[in-house]
C-alpha cells in the first residue's frame, strides 16, 4: 500500500532499499540422480566430472540463454531466467548435451540430471533465492525421471505456443509441503517423441480392445459350436447331405461333386482359365448334370455364409517386383510430363475383378448391388466408390491389405517392364487385347470372360482393353506435381478419379499402358470395372 | 364401357415408361438442349468454361431415375451418328457429366472443333427422341 500511495502522489522514488527485492522469474532447479551412488563408485572421478559439466556445460548454457546461475550445490544447481521460454530451452540443451557426454561411458557412470522449471515470485538475494516458487521447482525436479525436464502449469501456459516440443500432461500432482496441487508437464524435446508416447498408449488401448474382442469372439464361437453340434446330430438322422459333412458323407452325385467342390477353395496355383471354364459348358450337355450343378453350386456358397467366419474366395494375385520405370508418354497432353517413378513390391490381381468375385461381396451385403452377367466376366457398371467398397470388404474379410492399385502401380504393371507404346511393341497387333475393332468378338458377347487374351510380361491379363479399371488416384489433368514414389496421388479436388486400360468399346489408342482418363467418382458406367492390389 | 376404357388407358400409360426403359426413356417434345456458352462460330483463346443449357427438363445425377431428367454429355469432334440403342460412349471425345454438372472447363488444341451436347438417362442411354443440342463449331486460337 505504501508503494501505491507513493506512486500516486507522484513521488519519484526507486524501490525501497529496506524491503527485500522480489521479482517474477522462471526458476530452473537441476540435480544429479543417484549422486551418492556415483560418489561411492568413484569419488574423485565423479566430482571432477560434475565440476567439468558445471563449468563447460551448465554455466555457459545458462549465460547463453540470458539466465543467472544462483548457486550450485554439491549435486545440483538453481538458476533464474526472465523468460520461461529461455529457461525451458536451456534445460533441454543441458539434457541433450548430457546424453552425448554419457554415450561414451558405461551405464553405471552416467551423470544424469533431473530438471524442474517453475514460474514464481521469488525473493532474490545475492547468493540465493527464496520463496515457494523455488520449492516447487525443486519438488518438480525431484519427481522428474533422470534425463527429463518437468515444468509447472505456469511455465506451460507461457511456452506452449512458442516452443515446438511435445508436452505430456502428467496431471495435478501433490508435492511435499505445498498446499495446492501443481499441474505438471513433461517436456518431450522433439514432437516425434510425443507421437511415440501417444502411439504406445494407443497400442496398449488396442491390445486391451482386441483382448476384449477375443473374449467376445471366443464366447460366440463356443456358443455356435454348441449349437452346430446339436444341428449335426439332427441332420445325421436325415439322409440329406448336410453342409458340414462334405468329405465323409456318401454324397450320391459323384460326377457333379468333382467340378463343384474345388471351386470355393480355389487353390492359388491352379491354372485359372480351364478351371473357370470347366464348371460351365454353357450349352447344357445334359439335363441331369446341369441340375445337379445347380443344386450343388449354391451349397458351397451357403457354407461360408454359415456362422463359422465367412472367408471369401480371394482373387488370384501375382507378385510384381519393385522397380523404377518411366511413367507417361508424349502421345497425349494428359500423359505429360514423362517422369521416373519408383515402385515398391506389391501384388496385382491376375484379372479384373469378376462377377463371381463381386457377387460374394454383394452376398455379404458389403457391396450395394448384385452384378448381372456370367460369373467369369469382369464386373462392370461399378463406380469408384463401389470399387472401394469391394476392396474394403475384401481386406476386412481376409485380413489382408487389399486395396485399389495406385495409378503408377497400374502403369508399371501394365508396361510389364517395357517402354514401348504397347507392351508387345510400338505397333498395334490385333488379337492382343480386347478393344473395339481389334478382334472379331461379337458385341453381344461382351464383356467376354477375364483372361481371354495373352498375359503381359508380368503375367497379368487384361492390362489394357477389356474393362476400364479404377485406380486409387484422384484425377489430375497431367503429371505436373505427381508423386515419384509410386503412391496414389490423392491430393486435390477429388470429384473424379482415374480410370485406366480402356474398354472393349474403346479403340486401340486406349489400350496403350500410358493412356489415362477420368470419370466421376460416384457414377457407374457399363464399361467400368477394376482390379485389386495387395500390399506385401 | 367408358370405365373399362379408362382403366385400359391408365394401365397402358403406367406400363409405357417400363416398356420404353429398355432403351431410352421418353423425353418431352419441347425439351431443348443448347450451349449457353460458347456460341456457334466463337473464336476462343486458350481454355474456356463450357456452359450447358436445358429447358423443360431437369438435370440430375447419373443413376437417378426421375421422370424428365437426365445428365449432360459433351461430344467433341464426334462425327459418328448417335446410336439410340447404346449407352453414350465414354472416351476422350465423349465427356460425361454424371454428377449433374452444368458447366465444364474445356481445354482443346488450337484449331477448329465441333461441340455437341447429348442428354443421357440414368443408365447413359439417349432419350427417345434424343435430346441433343445443335452441333456448334468453335475455333481455338
Interface residues (C-beta under 8 A of the other chain):
Chain A: X332 X333 X468 X477 X495 X502 X503 X505 X506 X510 X517 X519 X520 X521 X522 X523 X524 X525 X526 X527 X528
Chain B: X61 X62 X63 X87 X89 X90 X91 X92 X96 X97 X98 X99 X107 X109 X123 X124
